[in-house]
C-alpha cells in the first residue's frame, strides 16, 4: 500500500463557503493506496448541491456592478456570508450592508431566512480606499461652503427664510433637547415646515440608502449619494431648533429647506446623509 517515490497526494476540493474540512476527498487513491470512487451527489429540494452532508445553495452576489456566482452552505450564518463576500470583494464586513428581503441578519442561517437556489444577494458599501478618495474632495467642498456662509448674514435673518419663520413654531413640532446629541428616532421626523410653509416629514431608509421627504402632496425618495451637502443653523430666539438645507445640485436654487428641526437630531442627520450612518 505504500506510494511510489515522487507520487504526490491529490488535493482535496471544498465547496466555496463551507471551509473547515467538510469536503470529500477527490477521486483517486486513498492515503492507504486503495483505489476509490467519488460518491454520487445527492439531490436536494431547492436545487442546490450537497457535499459531506452540507447542503449548498447557489447565490448571485451583486456589488458595485459586479456579479459573483457563489455556492454557499445553507446552514452558514449571515456573518459567515459577510466573510465570504470580504474574500470576494475586499469589502470589510463592518462596511457591508447585505440585503436579501431586507437587511440580512448576521446571527441567522441562510436556511432560517429561507434563501433559495439562485437567490440574489445585494451588497452595498465602499472599501476604505474608496471612502478616502471620495471624502477628501467632499470635505474640501464643505469647507468652502462654510467659508462662504460666514461672509453672509445669518440665514434666519434673510428675507427668503423670514416669511416661513415668522409663522412661528408649528403646534405639532417634535420636542427638542438642547445640548444633547441623539440617534435618529425610529419614527419619521415630523411637524416641520418646508420653504413654501407646508408641513414636511423626513424618513431615513437606511436599508435602501435613501432619504424620503414627504409632504401632503407627495413623497420624494432621494438616494443618499445624490445629496452633496447639508447646511444648518440655529433659529435665533429658538436655539433648540435649527433650519436645515439638503443640497441636491450645484446652486442655491437646488437646496431643499426644512425649518424647526429639533437640535438633538441635527448631527445624526448630517452623519446619516453624508455617509457616516454606520457609527450610529
ChimeraX attribute file (.defattr): number of C-alpha atoms within 10 A of each C-alpha:
attribute: neighborCount
match mode: 1-to-1
recipient: residues
	/A:1	8
	/A:2	8
	/A:3	12
	/A:4	8
	/A:5	6
	/A:6	6
	/A:7	7
	/A:8	8
	/A:9	12
	/A:10	13
	/A:11	9
	/A:12	11
	/A:13	13
	/A:14	17
	/A:15	19
	/A:16	12
	/A:17	18
	/A:18	22
	/A:19	12
	/A:20	7
	/A:21	11
	/A:22	14
	/A:23	17
	/A:24	15
	/A:25	18
	/A:26	16
	/A:27	14
	/A:28	14
	/A:29	15
	/A:30	15
	/A:31	12
	/A:32	9
	/A:33	13
	/A:34	10
	/A:35	10
	/A:36	12
	/A:37	11
	/A:38	10
	/A:39	10
	/A:40	8
	/A:41	10
	/A:42	11
	/A:43	11
	/A:44	12
	/A:45	8
	/A:46	14
	/A:47	14
	/A:48	20
	/A:49	21
	/A:50	19
	/A:51	18
	/A:52	14
	/A:53	11
	/A:54	17
	/A:55	22
	/A:56	26
	/A:57	24
	/A:58	21
	/A:59	20
	/A:60	16
	/A:61	20
	/A:62	17
	/A:63	19
	/A:64	11
	/A:65	6
	/A:66	8
	/A:67	14
	/A:68	15
	/A:69	12
	/A:70	19
	/A:71	20
	/A:72	24
	/A:73	26
	/A:74	24
	/A:75	17
	/A:76	21
	/A:77	19
	/A:78	18
	/A:79	17
	/A:80	19
	/A:81	20
	/A:82	22
	/A:83	17
	/A:84	19
	/A:85	23
	/A:86	16
	/A:87	12
	/A:88	12
	/A:89	15
	/A:90	13
	/A:91	21
	/A:92	16
	/A:93	18
	/A:94	11
	/A:95	16
	/A:96	19
	/A:97	20
	/A:98	26
	/A:99	17
	/A:100	16
	/A:101	12
	/A:102	11
	/A:103	14
	/A:104	23
	/A:105	15
	/A:106	15
	/A:107	11
	/A:108	14
	/A:109	20
	/A:110	22
	/A:111	15
	/A:112	11
	/A:113	15
	/A:114	12
	/A:115	19
	/A:116	18
	/A:117	18
	/A:118	17
	/A:119	14
	/A:120	19
	/A:121	18
	/A:122	20
	/A:123	22
	/A:124	16
	/A:125	18
	/A:126	19
	/A:127	14
	/A:128	12
	/A:129	8
	/A:130	10
	/A:131	12
	/A:132	12
	/A:133	11
	/A:134	11
	/A:135	13
	/A:136	10
	/A:137	11
	/A:138	15
	/A:139	12
	/A:140	11
	/A:141	14
	/A:142	15
	/A:143	12
	/A:144	11
	/A:145	14
	/A:146	12
	/A:147	11
	/A:148	10
	/A:149	13
	/A:150	9
	/A:151	8
	/A:152	9
	/A:153	9
	/A:154	13
	/A:155	18
	/A:156	20
	/A:157	13
	/A:158	11
	/A:159	10
	/A:160	11
	/A:161	17
	/A:162	13
	/A:163	15
	/A:164	19
	/A:165	21
	/A:166	9
	/A:167	10
	/A:168	10
	/A:169	16
	/A:170	14
	/A:171	8
	/A:172	10
	/A:173	17
	/A:174	15
	/A:175	13
	/A:176	16
	/A:177	14
	/A:178	12
	/A:179	8
	/A:180	10
	/A:181	13
	/A:182	14
	/A:183	15
	/A:184	19
	/A:185	11
	/A:186	8
	/A:187	9
	/A:188	15
	/A:189	19
	/A:190	19
	/A:191	20
	/A:192	23
	/A:193	24
	/A:194	20
	/A:195	18
	/A:196	11
	/A:197	15
	/A:198	14
	/A:199	19
	/A:200	19
	/A:201	18
	/A:202	21
	/A:203	19
	/A:204	23
	/A:205	15
	/A:206	15
	/A:207	13
	/A:208	15
	/A:209	18
	/A:210	20
	/A:211	22
	/A:212	17
	/A:213	20
	/A:214	17
	/A:215	16
	/A:216	9
	/A:217	6
	/A:218	8
	/A:219	15
	/A:220	12
	/A:221	16
	/A:222	16
	/A:223	14
	/A:224	19
	/A:225	14
	/A:226	15
	/A:227	17
	/A:228	17
	/A:229	20
	/A:230	21
	/A:231	19
	/A:232	19
	/A:233	18
	/A:234	21
	/A:235	21
	/A:236	14
	/A:237	7
	/A:238	10
	/A:239	14
	/A:240	19
	/A:241	26
	/A:242	23
	/A:243	24
	/A:244	24
	/A:245	20
	/A:246	19
	/A:247	19
	/A:248	18
	/A:249	14
	/A:250	9
	/A:251	8
	/A:252	10
	/A:253	9
	/A:254	12
	/A:255	20
	/A:256	17
	/A:257	18
	/A:258	25
	/A:259	28
	/A:260	26
	/A:261	28
	/A:262	22
	/A:263	25
	/A:264	21
	/A:265	20
	/A:266	23
	/A:267	14
	/A:268	20
	/A:269	20
	/A:270	18
	/A:271	15
	/A:272	21
	/A:273	23
	/A:274	18
	/A:275	15
	/A:276	12
	/A:277	16
	/A:278	12
	/A:279	9
	/A:280	10
